[in-house]
Amino acid sequence: MVSFTKLFTTGLLATSALAAPVEQLQKRGSNKRGAAYNDANLVSSLADRQAVSWAYNWNMLAAGSLPQGVEFVPMLWGLKDIGGWADAIKTALTGSGLLGDGSSGNKYIMGFNEPDMASQAAMSPSDAASYYMQYITPYAGSAKLISPAVTSSTDPNMGLQWFNSFMDSCGNCKISGLAVHWYGNTPDEFKSFVNQAIQTASAHGLQEVWITEFALQADAQGQGSPDVTAQFLNDVLPWLDSQQAVSRYAYFMCAENHMFSGGGLNKAGDAYAA
């Protein structure tokens, strides 16, 4: 799958302790909708339309200033980032301008990026569980922890099958939600996969599902038709917003040749911002 690395190298409901930030974010059109970005400046076009409440960039640092009211969610992409992780997550949890609304402290931490893919974080389920418990689980008392984001592949030892094996090894990881990615061809395929993810999460006692990357296959490489993408989004976004178990989602992606053309939102971007 396309990811931050390739581009540069080629809660259901919050707990009462989180009520104040969530109430602020719910003023936006969909408090589930987020921006997957590489250029923080582009997020403003979505935020100006009150379309997104959170954002991430496959990294532990925001790499720029996000608009007011948009929460940055840090990710430990994989083993290559472990060296700077402790300092970065300390900054995120104590608050240092990562939240555009000026709030102090991050409320979520995301795990590894596609560890079921050899070209991405590339870990076995048992190794990923060990690293997760070592580097992410210690922060469970300070933030909600989201699982490694797995692909939608149905190949052996990938996708939700990989996740099931991971959870068998990570029963004490204190994970709150399952993160998944999807690339496919139709709204029905997408909805079917999300339903499978919801069932998988429920089987492990997880109440939240995050779809942190999803797109039509053509869009994954930035070669899709904005008109076709807009039709797809107009179908699936209301459905996602109606799914109680889906807490957050981010279309791939907030970037030129995806939701932007010539520096401005194209028809796909307009549909996402609606």
C-alpha positions in Angstrom: 0.0 0.0 0.0 1.0 3.6 -0.5 2.2 5.3 2.7 4.2 8.1 4.2 7.4 6.2 3.6 6.7 5.5 -0.1 5.7 9.0 -0.8 9.0 10.4 0.6 11.4 7.7 -0.3 10.6 6.8 -3.9 -13.5 6.8 20.9 -16.9 5.3 20.1 -17.5 7.9 23.0 -14.8 9.4 25.1 -14.6 8.8 28.8 -15.6 11.6 31.1 -12.0 12.5 31.6 -11.8 13.4 27.9 -15.2 15.1 27.7 -14.1 18.7 27.3 -11.8 18.1 24.2 -14.4 15.9 22.6 -17.2 18.4 23.0 -15.0 21.0 21.3 -14.3 18.6 18.4 -17.9 17.7 18.0 -18.7 21.2 16.8 -17.2 20.1 13.4 -19.3 18.4 10.7 -18.1 14.9 11.6 -16.0 14.3 14.7 -15.0 11.0 13.1 -13.5 12.5 10.0 -9.7 13.1 9.8 -6.9 14.2 7.5 -4.1 11.8 6.5 -1.5 14.3 5.4 2.2 15.0 4.5 1.8 18.7 4.2 0.2 20.2 7.3 -0.7 23.4 5.4 -3.2 21.5 3.2 -5.2 20.5 6.2 -6.5 24.1 6.5 -8.6 23.7 3.4 -10.5 20.9 5.1 -10.5 22.6 8.5 -11.9 25.8 7.0 -14.9 23.8 6.0 -15.2 22.3 9.5 -14.7 18.9 7.9 -12.1 17.3 10.0 -11.5 17.0 13.8 -8.2 15.2 13.8 -5.1 14.5 11.6 -2.1 12.3 11.4 0.9 11.9 9.1 2.3 8.4 9.7 4.8 10.0 12.1 5.3 10.8 15.8 5.6 14.6 15.1 3.1 16.9 13.5 5.8 18.4 11.1 4.0 21.7 11.0 1.1 23.6 12.6 -2.4 22.2 12.3 -5.5 24.4 12.3 -7.3 25.3 15.4 -9.5 22.5 16.7 -7.7 19.7 14.7 -6.1 17.1 17.0 -2.8 15.6 16.0 -2.5 11.8 16.7 1.1 10.5 16.8 2.0 7.2 15.4 5.0 4.9 16.0 5.4 3.9 12.3 7.8 1.0 13.0 11.2 0.1 14.3 13.0 2.8 12.3 11.4 5.5 14.6 12.0 4.0 18.0 15.1 6.1 18.6 13.1 9.4 18.9 9.9 7.9 20.2 10.2 8.5 24.0 10.9 12.2 23.6 8.2 12.7 20.9 5.5 11.0 22.9 6.4 12.8 26.1 5.9 16.1 24.1 2.6 14.8 22.7 1.2 13.7 26.1 2.2 16.8 28.0 1.0 19.2 25.3 3.3 21.4 23.2 1.2 22.9 20.4 0.2 19.6 18.8 -3.4 20.4 19.3 -4.5 23.3 17.1 -7.1 24.3 19.6 -4.4 24.9 22.3 -5.5 22.0 24.5 -2.8 20.3 26.5 -1.9 16.7 25.8 -2.7 14.1 23.2 -5.6 11.6 23.8 -4.6 8.8 21.4 -1.5 6.9 20.2 -1.4 4.9 17.1 0.7 1.8 16.6 2.7 0.4 13.6 1.9 1.1 10.0 1.0 -2.1 8.0 3.3 -4.5 9.9 1.7 -7.2 7.8 3.3 -5.8 4.7 7.0 -6.6 3.8 7.3 -3.1 2.2 6.0 -1.3 5.3 6.6 -1.9 9.1 7.1 -5.6 8.4 6.8 -7.5 11.7 5.6 -10.9 12.7 2.5 -10.7 15.0 4.5 -12.0 17.9 7.4 -9.5 17.4 4.9 -6.6 16.9 3.2 -7.6 20.2 6.5 -7.6 22.0 7.5 -4.1 20.6 4.0 -2.8 21.2 4.1 -3.8 24.9 7.6 -2.3 25.3 7.1 1.0 23.5 3.3 1.8 23.5 1.5 0.0 26.3 3.4 1.9 29.0 1.4 5.0 27.9 -2.0 3.4 28.4 -2.7 5.4 31.5 -2.2 8.6 29.6 -3.9 8.0 26.3 -6.1 5.5 24.4 -4.0 3.1 22.4 -4.9 2.1 18.9 -3.6 -1.1 17.3 -1.2 -1.5 14.5 -2.9 -0.6 11.2 -3.3 -3.7 9.1 -4.1 -4.0 5.4 -7.4 -5.4 4.0 -5.4 -8.3 2.4 -7.0 -11.7 2.7 -3.7 -13.5 2.0 -2.4 -15.9 4.7 -0.9 -14.1 7.7 -2.0 -10.7 6.5 -4.8 -8.3 7.2 -7.3 -9.3 9.9 -5.8 -12.7 10.1 -2.4 -11.1 11.1 -4.3 -8.9 13.6 -6.0 -11.9 15.2 -2.5 -13.5 15.7 -1.2 -10.3 17.1 -3.9 -10.1 19.7 -3.3 -13.7 20.7 0.2 -12.5 21.6 -0.8 -9.1 22.9 -3.6 -9.8 25.4 -2.1 -7.4 27.9 -1.3 -4.6 25.5 -4.3 -2.5 26.8 -5.4 -1.7 23.2 -8.7 0.3 22.9 -9.3 0.2 19.2 -8.5 -1.6 15.9 -7.0 0.3 13.0 -7.4 -0.9 9.5 -6.6 0.1 5.9 -8.7 -0.6 2.8 -8.1 -0.3 -1.0 -10.6 -1.6 -3.4 -13.1 -0.9 -6.1 -16.7 -0.5 -4.9 -18.6 0.9 -1.9 -20.1 -2.5 -1.2 -16.6 -4.0 -1.0 -15.6 -1.3 1.4 -18.6 -1.7 3.7 -18.2 -5.5 3.7 -14.6 -5.1 4.9 -15.5 -2.6 7.6 -18.2 -4.9 8.9 -15.6 -7.7 9.1 -13.3 -5.3 11.0 -16.1 -4.4 13.4 -16.8 -8.1 14.1 -13.1 -8.8 14.5 -12.7 -5.9 17.0 -15.7 -7.0 18.9 -14.3 -10.6 19.2 -11.3 -9.1 21.0 -13.4 -6.9 23.2 -12.5 -3.7 21.4 -15.2 -1.1 20.9 -13.5 1.2 18.5 -12.6 0.8 14.8 -10.4 3.3 13.0 -10.1 3.3 9.2 -6.9 5.3 8.9 -6.4 4.8 5.2 -9.0 4.0 2.6 -9.3 4.7 -1.1 -10.3 3.3 -4.4 -7.4 1.4 -6.0 -6.8 4.1 -8.6 -6.7 6.7 -6.0 -4.0 5.0 -4.0 -1.5 6.1 -6.7 -3.0 9.5 -7.2 -4.4 8.4 -10.7 -8.1 8.2 -10.0 -10.9 10.4 -11.3 -12.1 13.0 -8.8 -15.6 12.6 -10.1 -15.6 8.8 -9.5 -14.0 9.3 -6.1 -16.7 11.9 -5.2 -19.4 9.4 -6.0 -17.7 6.8 -3.8 -17.3 9.2 -0.9 -20.9 10.4 -1.2 -22.0 6.8 -0.7 -19.6 5.6 2.0 -19.2 8.7 4.2 -22.8 8.9 5.5 -22.6 5.1 6.1 -19.4 5.5 8.1 -20.9 8.3 10.2 -23.9 6.0 11.0 -21.7 3.1 12.2 -21.5 3.4 16.0 -18.4 1.2 16.2 -16.4 3.3 13.7 -14.8 6.0 15.8 -12.5 7.7 13.3 -11.6 7.5 9.6 -9.3 9.2 7.1 -9.5 9.1 3.3 -6.2 8.6 1.5 -5.2 11.4 1.3 -4.9 15.1 2.0 -2.4 15.7 -0.9 -2.1 16.9 -4.5 -3.5 14.5 -7.1 -5.7 13.0 -4.4 -8.1 15.4 -2.7 -6.3 18.4 -4.2 -5.7 19.6 -7.7 -3.6 22.8 -8.4 -3.4 23.5 -4.7 -7.1 23.5 -4.1 -9.8 21.0 -3.2 -11.0 19.0 -6.3 -14.4 17.3 -6.5 -13.1 14.4 -4.3 -11.9 16.9 -1.7 -15.2 18.8 -1.9 -17.1 15.6 -1.3 -14.9 14.8 1.7 -15.3 18.2 3.1 -19.1 18.2 2.7 
